[in-house]
Amino acid sequence: MAQSLSADKRERQNIVRSLHNRLNRNVLKKELKAFDKALKDSPAQAPQALSKVFSALDIAVRKRAIPKGRADRKKARLALALQKITKKAG
């Protein structure tokens, strides 16, 4: 338990922020799974799914749920994966 009012407030803020971060990361994971499924099942739908993943990554960075470098790295790797699949299919 907190020993002062400011420590008590900080504890409440940390709880709320961790909930928000968890929500943002869960949305991001959901979009990543949808992209992986689209990549395997229907490569024609993958670019739309990639767009949604990019948007979710940008939102997570803006909300400070994940670092910008991690989002940039994921974007590059996902775009490369899509490029490889489209090369094989086309």
N, C-alpha and C positions, 0 to 999 in steps of 0.2 A: 504494500500500500504506500501511497505517496505521503511524504512527511510535511509538505507545504501545499498551499493553494496552487502555486505555479507548477509544481511537480504533478499535481493532480490533473491540472488542465493539459499538461504535456502528455500525460498518459491517455487521456480521452482523445486528444488529437492523433496520437499514434494509432489508436484502435481504429478510428475513422479512416485514416490514410491507408492503413494496411488493408482494410476492407475494399476501399476504392481500387487500390493496386491489384488486389486479388481478382476483382471483377474485370478490370482491364486485361489482365493476363489470361483469364478464362475465355474472354471474347477472342483474344488473339489466338489461343490454342484451337478454338473451334474453327476459326477461319483457316488456320494452317492445315487442320485435318480435312476440311472441305476441299482445299486446294490439292492436297495429296490424293484424295479420292478422285477428283476431277482429272488429275494428271494421269492416273492409272486407268480409269474407266472411259472417260471421254475427253481426249486431248483438245477437241474443238471448244469445249467449255472452259478449259484451263485459263485462257487469258482473262476472262471475266473474273474467275476466282482469284487470279493473281492480283488483279486490280483491287479486289476486296481485302486481300491480305496486306497489300501496300497501305491501304487506307487505315486498316486496323493497327499496323505498325506505327504509322505516323501519329495516330491518336494516342497510342501507348507512350510514345516519346513525348508528345505534348503534355500528357498528364504525368510524366515522369515515373511511369511504371517500369520502364526499361530504359537503359542508356541508348543514346543516339547511335553509337558505334555498333552496338549489337543489332539494332534495327537495320542499319546500312549493310552490315554483313549478311543478315538474313535475306534482305532484298536482292543482293547480288547473287547469292547462292540459289534462291528460288527462280530468279530470272534465267540463270544458267541452266537449271534443271528443265525449265520450260523450253528453252532454246534447243537442248539436246533431244527432247521428246519430239518437238516439231520437225527437227532435222531427220529423225528416224522415220517419222510418219510421212513426211513429204519427200 
